[in-house]
Amino acid sequence: MCQAGEEYVEPPTEGPLPPRPGGEQKCVKCKEGLPVVVIRAGDAFCRDCFKAFYVHKFRAVLGKNRLIFPGEKVLLAWSGGPSSSSMVWQVLEGLSRDSAKRLRFVPGVIYVDEGAACGQSLEDRAKILAEMKLILQTVGFPWHVVALEEVFSLPPSVLRCFAPDPSGTKGAYKAAVDSFLQQQHAPAQGKERLSQPGTQDPQDPAVPPSAAQTEAQPPSAAQTEALSRLFDSVKTLTAKEELLQTLRTHLILHVARTHGYSKVMTGDSCTRLAIKLMTSLALGRGAFLAWDTGFSDERHGDVVVVRPMRDHTLKEVAFYNRLFAVPSVFTPAIDTKAPEKASIHRLMEAFVLRLQAQFPSTVSTVYRTSEKLVKAPRDSSAGGSPAPRCLLCMCALDIDTADSATAFGVQTLHLSQMQSPTPAAEAPTTSCCSARVGGAQGCCRGAGPCGRQDPRAHVIEQLCYGCRVNMKDVPSLDPLPPYILTEAQLRSQRAWVLQELQEYLIEDSDDEAQTGEC
């Protein structure tokens, strides 16, 4: 359409077309190779420089934090997805003889089959397991394949925090490295290598892989039905995703403790952690962002969760897996094909990714904000006893009922008011917890925790704010795995006994306490 003031120019003469912008672009690092990957605007890498850049990120995160000691057993949580597959491949290449700075820990791989929670058929689950085992056999690490149904046979001790290893300090790390290097260069050792699983090069035919395979028995039909009934009873997809993540963490933690692993590696990428940070804020888990998104998570005590892929974006992971043929297996998740507004997780994921497409610095900005969060655990209670922890996520309870202006404090106060004593004329219809757990005699005769409050209140009062919000979408606690209910009863009994004994304890006066300190 013609416009006023439009300038008409003559068509260009025929001739060679001008070179396209960026046609002669070179790699930003070596200045010689032709770029094959553009990570960000102006960051074009050739194949070799991109691999060096990618590997350096992974090694730098591990070297900067110095949490994994030489010879330490590390469990790699592998889901078959791109990020966790790339993490396993980085460890595999870091342990090879050709690596410039070899990794010195002993790896193992765990895969959790979540098909029953996602509604998959037995045929589809068997097909996926066959593909997983083929990749695990190629990698050559010791591997463990467990089904999510095994949470119904977990012991209550999986929900307890054990004392961490006292040797996990910076000075101890340097001493461990020096000791390891002395063993490697000892004259008596010669050319022999340490016979540790995972330290050999799986590609070296002279050294056969010594991968220990641990595959549990197939879950029974009753366990599969119980797991399906549990997830079918949950009302919202948000609560289902949180419950699935909690059960998966408990199962991985149990396998790590059973087989002597002191570290667990997860494949959370930078993009995924940015989405998780926004999701945790929406779910009321702002007090635990440093644990949920940081490099290390020490909430379990003896087993530390580390995230070495937290500096890699999903775009970088996808390019690396494509260029260097990193195998991965697609496994349908519980939110596969779900609409955008089906859950808070899906909504936050769509929000962050859409914002990232329009403003490329969105993920990095959110990620850098998470790096500034400091872990500030709550002070221990009086008497030096550890602070109470959430029954599900095992974080310190964010409880403040005294003059609290927070929503959590109001809910806690309301819950305590609802717990009225059971009248003497009304005997409890349920069986006594002391008969099932072995607690104190006369617990349910109106004097113990079972006679005072509703069984659901036993569990709710031991949860943090975020887990309480999710438990609102679980109508009944009966489908929950037995280890959760048993641990809740044990904690209630323990708290009741301590409260009863508190009346007979003699506390030191202020003068005596000051004299003892002097």
N, C-alpha and C positions, 0 to 999 in steps of 0.2 A: 504494500500500500504506500502511495506517495505521501511524503511529508514536506512541509514548508522548509525551505532552507537546506534541502538535501543536496549533497554534492555528488555529482556524477563523474566518475573517473573512467578512463579507458581500460579495457581488459588487459591483463598482463600479456606480454609477448610470450610466445612459445619458447621454451628452453628447459634446462635442467631444473628440477624442483629443488628448493632450498632444503638444507639438512634439517631434520626434525630436531626440536629442542631435546637435549639429553641423548641424542643418537651417538655422540662420541664420548659419553660419560664413562668415567673410570671408577674403580673401587676407591672409596674414601680412605681406605687404610693403606693398601699397598701402592695405589696410584698407577697400577699397571694392568691388572686383570679386568676383564669385562664383568660388570655387575650382573648378578642373577637374582638378587633379593633386594628389595627396598623396604626396610623396616619402618622408617619414618621419612618425612620429607627431607631430602638431602643426605640420607644415610643409606647409600647403595653399597652392597658388599659383593665381592666375588665369592665363589664357593668355598675356597680355602680360608679366607679371612672371616667369613661368617661362621664357619665351624670353630675357628680359634676364639672368636668373640663369644660364641655360645658356651663353649667348654670353660672359658675363663670365668664366666659368670657363675657357673656351678661350683667350680673349685674355689673361687674367691669367697663365696658365702660360707663354705665349710671352713676355709682357713681363717677367716676373720673371727668367727665365733669360737672355734677351738673347743667344741663340745664332744666330739667323737675321738676317742683315744685309739692309738694303734693296737690292733688285736682285739678290739671290742666287737661284740656281736650286734649287728644292726639288722632290723627287720624292715624290709621294703614293702610298704602297703601298695599293692598293685591292683588296679581295678580293670585293666585292659584298655583304658582310655589313652588319649594322646599324651597328657602331661605325665602320668605315672609311668607309661611306657618309655617316654624319653628319659625319665629319671633312672629307670632300671638300666637303660642303655648307657647313660653317662657313668654309672657305677661299673658296668661291665667293661667299658673302655678304660676307665681309670685304674682298674685292677690288672690290665694287660701289661705284658713286659715292655711293649713299645711305648708306653706312656712315659712322658718326661718326669712327672711327679706322681708317682703311683699312690693310690689310696691304700691305706694300711688296715682298714677294718675288715671284719668277716661278715659278709652279707648273707641274708636269707630273704626269700620272697613269700608273701602271703596273699592269697586271693580268697575273698569272701563271696560265696555264691548267694546272691540276693533274689534269685528267681522266684521263690515262693512269695515274697513280699510284693513283687512287681506283677504277679499274676501270670507268670510264664508256665507253659506246659512242661511236663517231664521230658518230652522229646527236644524241645528248644533248649532246656537247661543242659541236657546231655550233649547237644551239639556244641554249645558254647564252651562247656568244660573240655571237650576234646580239642578245640582250637587253643584254649588256654594252656593245656598240658603240652601241646606241641611246641608252643613258644617257650614255656618254662624249661622243657628239655633242651631246647636250643641254647638258652642262656647258660645253663649249667650250674646255677646256684641251688643251694638247698631250698626247697619250696614246700609250702603248706597250703593245702586246699581245704577249706572248711565251709560248711553250709551255715546260713544264718539261723537255721532251726536249732543249732547247738546252744543257743542262748538259754534254752529251756533246761539245760543240764549244767549251767555254770554254777559255781559255788558262790555263796554270799561274800566271800573274801575279795572278789573282784572289785567290789565297791568300796574297798578300804584303801587308804593312802599309807604306803609303807615308807620307812625312812630311806632317803636317797643315799647313794654311795658317797661316803665322806671324801673319797679321793678325787671328786670332780672339781678341782680348783685349777687355776692357771699354773701355779707352781707344780702341781701334780702332773699336769699335761706335759710340761717341758721335761720333767723327769721321766715320764713314760716314753716320750719320743727318744730321749737319749738312751734309755735302756733298750728300746726296740732296735735302734741303729747299731748299738754295740752287739746285740745278738746277731744282726744281719752280717756284720763285718768281722765276726769272730773268726780267728784263724782255724780253729778246730772244725768249724762248720764247712769250710771249703765252698764248694759249689752247690751244696745241698740247700734246699729251701725248706722253709717251715711248712710242715704238713698240716695246714689249716684249710678247711673247706672254704672255697671262694677265693683263695689267694693265687691259685693257678690260672693260667691263661686258658680259657675254654677253647680257643682256636689253635692251641698248640697240640698236635697229635701225640707228642711224646709224653704229655701229662694228661692222663684221662681225667675227666671231670668226676669229682667225688660228691655229687649232689645227693643229699639225703632227702628222700621223698616222704612226706607225711601227709597222707590223705585219710581223713576220717571216714568212718563207715557212712554209707548213704543214710540220710535222715529217714526216720520211720514215717509212716503215713499219719500217725497221730500227731507227731511234732509239726509236720507240714500243715495239717489241718488247724492246729492250735495257732500257728503263726498267721495263717490266712484269716482266722477268726479275730485275732488281735488287730490286724490292720483294717479289716472290714468294720470293726467297731469304732474306729476313729472317725470323727465327723469330717474334718477338714484335711485338705492335702498338705497344708502347712504343718499341722501336727504330725501327719504321717512322715513327712521328710525329717522332722526333728527327731521323732522316735526311731526312725531307721538309722540315722546318724549316731544316735546314742547307743543302740544295740550293737551296731558295727564296731564302735569304739571299744565297748566292753569286751567283745569277742576277740578283737585284735590284741587288747591288753592282756587277756587271759592266755592267749597263745604265746605272747612275748614272755610272760613270766614263767610259763611252763617250760619253754625251751631255752631259757637263760639269756634272752635278748634284753639289753639295757637301753636301747634306742630304737625308735620307730620312725622311719622316713615316710612322709606323705608327699604326693605330687601336686600340692596346691600351687597353682601358678599365680602370678601377679594379678591378672584379671580376675581369677576366681576369688582371691583374697579381698580384692576391692568390692566385689559383689557380696562376699560374706560379711564384710564390715558393715555395709549398709543394711543388710538383712538382719544382722545381730542388733543393730540399733533399733530397727523397727520391732523386733521381738522382745525388747526390754533387757537385752544382755549387754548394755553399755559398760557395766562394771567389769566385764570379763573380756573386753576387746583385745587387750594385750596378750591374753592367753590364747584366744581363738584365732588371732591373725598374726601373731609374732613368729619369729624364727623358731623359738623353742617354747614348749609347753610342759612345765614341770608339775602340773597339778596332781599327777599320779604318784609322785615321789620317786620310786625305784625305776620307773620306766619314763623316759623323756621323749616326747614327740617333737621332731624337727621337720622343717619345711625348706629343703634346699632349693626348690624350684620357685621360690617366691620372687625372684628378680626377673623371671622370664614371663613375657606376655604370651597369651594364647596364639597370637600371630607368629611370634618367633618359634614357638613349639611346633605349629603346623608347618612352617617352612622347613624347619630342621628335619622333622619326620618325613617330609616329602622328598627332600634332597638326598637324605642318607638312608632311606628305606627302613625306617624304624617300624617294626611290626606292631600292630595294635588290633584289638578286637572290639567291635561295637557290641555293647550290652545294653538293652533297653533299661532305662531307669524308671523310678516310680512316677516321675513327672513327664515321661516321654509322651509327646503329642498332646500335652495339656495346654489349654488356652493361656493367654498371657496373664490374665487376672485370676487364675485358678488358685494360686498360693502367693504368699509374700515372697518366697524365693524366686518364683518365675517373674513376678512383677518387678522386683529389684534387678534381676538379671536383664530383663528387657529395657528397663530404664537406664542402667549403666551402659549397656552396649549401644543403645540408640544415642545416648549422649556422647559416647566415645566416637561414634561415626561422624558426628557433627563437630565435636571439639576433641581432637586427638590426644589432648593432655589430661583427659578426665581420669582415666585409670591410674596414671602415674601420680596425679594430685591426691587422689584418695589413698593410694598406696603409701605415699610419703607421709601422709597424715598418720597412718597407722604405725609407722616407724617411730613416731614421737611419743607414743603411748608408753607409760612406765608402769611396770607391775608393782602394785602397792597392796600386798596382802593385808587383810584385817588382822588386828592384834589378837593374840591368843587370849583365851578367857582367863579368869582368875585361877591361881594355883598352878599356872604353867601348862595347863592342858591345852591341846591344840584346838583351834577354832572349828566349830561345826562346819561340815561340808554338805553340799547338795547331794541328795541321794542318787540323782541321775547323771548330772554333768560333772560332779565331784569338785566343783569350785566352792570357794568359801561362801557361806550363806550371807547374803546382803540383807541382814535383818536389823532393824532399828525400830523397836516398838516404843521406846521411851521418848515422848514428845516428838514423834516423827511427823514430818510434814510430807513425806513421800507417799506415793500410792501403795508401795509395798508395805510400809509401816501400817497404813490404815487397813490393808487386807489382813495383815498378821494380827492386829488387834481385834478385828472382826472375827477372825477364826478362833482366837482364844476365848472370845465371849460366847461363841457357839458351842464350845466344849463344856457342857454342863455335866455334873456328876450323875451317874446312873442311880435312880432310886433303889432303895434296899428291897422294895417289894418286887422290882422287875429284875429277874435274873437274866444274864446275857444268854441269848439263844445260841450264839456261836461257841465253838469249842475254845477252851482256854489256850492262850498262846504259850503258857508255860508247859502245857502237855505236848505241844508240837515242837517247841524250840528248846525246851529244857530250862526255862527261866525259874524265877522265884515262886515258891508255893503261895497260893492264895492271890495270884495276880488279878484274876478276874472276879474276885469276890467283892468288888466295889472299891478296893484300895489300890489297885494297880492301874497301869495305863489302859488296859483293855476295858476295864470297867468304867472309865471316866469319859471316853470319847469314841467317836465313830471310827471304824477301821480306815475309812478314807482319809479322815483327819490325821491319822498316824503318818500317812505317806505325804500328804499335802504340806504339813508343817515342817517337813524335812527337805523341801525343795526351795530353790532360789526363785526369784520373781519370774524369770523367763520360763522356767520349767513349770511353774504353777499356771501360767497363762496357757501353755500347751496342754496341760493335763485337764483343763476345762473342756477340751474337745474329746476326752476319753470318758465316756459315760460310766463305765464300770472298771474296777481294778482287777476283777477276776481273771481276765485274759492275760494280764501281765505275766512275764516269766517268774517262776517261784523265787529266784534268788533276790529279786527286788523287794518282794513282800516280806521275805524272811529277814533281810537286812533291816528293813523298816521296823519290824517288831523287835529285833535285837537292840536297835538304837533307842527305841522307846523304853524298853525295859532297863537299859543301862542308864538312861537319863532319869528314870523314876527312882532307881536304886540310889543314884548319886544325890538326888534331892532328899530322899529319906535319910541318908547318912549325914547330910549337911547339918541337920539339927544337932547331931552329937559331936561334931568337930569343934575343937577349941581353936579359935583364931588368935594369932599373936596381936598384942596391942601395938600401938604406934611406937611407944618407947622401946619395947622389946625388939621390934623390927629394926629401928635405927641402931640399937646396940649390936644386933647381929651383923648389920652391914659394916659397922666400924671394926 
